[in-house]
């Protein structure tokens, strides 16, 4: 399977836990997943998004905790100028720019666009939201 997007993504798409022996945090989802309730405000961080090759455009990814996502973002930069300080736990955190995908495009195409421009953002970690 080929990566659609390896970096961190924040998503509100309902992702189903689908663990495997080699991937205990694996989730699957699709752009065709029914929309959440209007009052549902939950979101999850995922990364290592792959196309499963299924007929329904199903994707798989690894689910991350907030702490795991933060650690990955921080580990990508040693430059103090790219960091801010989180007052809650005093940990250095790289600045993040959340890029929100619109309703009229598909998530897969959007992730491919972000993949092509992410390297241009040197002062921020670009995190797509789908």
HUDADA-V236724 format. One record per residue. N is the residue number from 1. SS is DSSP state (hx for helix, st for strand, lp for the rest). PHI is phi in whole degrees, -180 to 180 (* if undefined). NEAR is the number of other C-alpha atoms within 12 Angstrom. Layout:
BEGIN
<<N;SS;PHI;NEAR> <N;SS;PHI;NEAR>>
END
This chain:
BEGIN
<<1;lp;*;15> <2;lp;-101;14> <3;st;-69;21> <4;st;-84;30> <5;st;-158;31> <6;lp;-90;24> <7;lp;-74;32> <8;lp;-75;40> <9;st;-133;44> <10;st;-104;35> <11;st;-134;33> <12;lp;-107;30> <13;lp;-67;29> <14;lp;-64;29> <15;lp;-111;34> <16;st;-94;21> <17;st;-61;20> <18;lp;-140;19> <19;lp;-65;17> <20;lp;-127;14> <21;lp;-60;8> <22;lp;-86;9> <23;lp;-143;17> <24;lp;-67;14> <25;lp;-104;25> <26;st;-68;26> <27;st;-129;31> <28;st;-124;33> <29;st;-161;34> <30;lp;-145;31> <31;lp;-65;27> <32;lp;-88;19> <33;lp;-60;18> <34;lp;-55;13> <35;lp;-66;17> <36;lp;-71;16> <37;lp;-61;11> <38;lp;-59;9> <39;lp;-91;8> <40;lp;-83;11> <41;lp;-112;13> <42;lp;-77;15> <43;lp;-150;20> <44;st;-134;29> <45;st;-92;35> <46;st;-135;40> <47;st;-155;34> <48;st;56;27> <49;st;-78;36> <50;st;-127;29> <51;st;-83;25> <52;lp;-81;20> <53;lp;81;15> <54;lp;-72;14> <55;lp;-67;10> <56;lp;-95;14> <57;lp;68;20> <58;lp;-69;25> <59;st;-119;36> <60;st;-128;37> <61;st;-157;40> <62;st;-103;36> <63;st;-79;34> <64;st;-119;30> <65;lp;-78;19> <66;hx;-59;17> <67;hx;-65;16> <68;hx;-64;19> <69;hx;-62;27> <70;hx;-61;27> <71;hx;-64;18> <72;hx;-65;25> <73;hx;-60;30> <74;hx;-65;26> <75;hx;-69;18> <76;lp;-79;24> <77;lp;-140;23> <78;lp;-104;14> <79;lp;-80;17> <80;hx;-61;17> <81;hx;-68;15> <82;hx;-90;23> <83;st;-114;25> <84;st;-126;19> <85;st;-112;16> <86;lp;-83;14> <87;lp;-68;9> <88;lp;-66;8> <89;lp;-121;9> <90;lp;59;10> <91;lp;-87;15> <92;st;-72;23> <93;st;-129;30> <94;st;-65;30> <95;lp;-68;26> <96;st;-118;29> <97;st;-116;22> <98;st;-83;20> <99;st;-110;25> <100;st;-91;20> <101;lp;-86;24> <102;lp;-79;14> <103;lp;-82;12> <104;lp;-95;10> <105;lp;-118;15> <106;lp;-98;18> <107;hx;-64;34> <108;hx;-60;29> <109;hx;-63;19> <110;hx;-64;27> <111;hx;-63;35> <112;hx;-66;22> <113;hx;-63;20> <114;hx;-61;31> <115;hx;-57;25> <116;hx;-75;15> <117;hx;-113;17> <118;hx;-56;26> <119;hx;-68;15> <120;hx;-72;12> <121;lp;-93;19> <122;lp;-97;19> <123;lp;-92;21> <124;lp;-136;26> <125;st;-94;32> <126;st;-80;30> <127;st;-122;36> <128;st;-72;34> <129;st;-118;30> <130;lp;-121;33>>
END
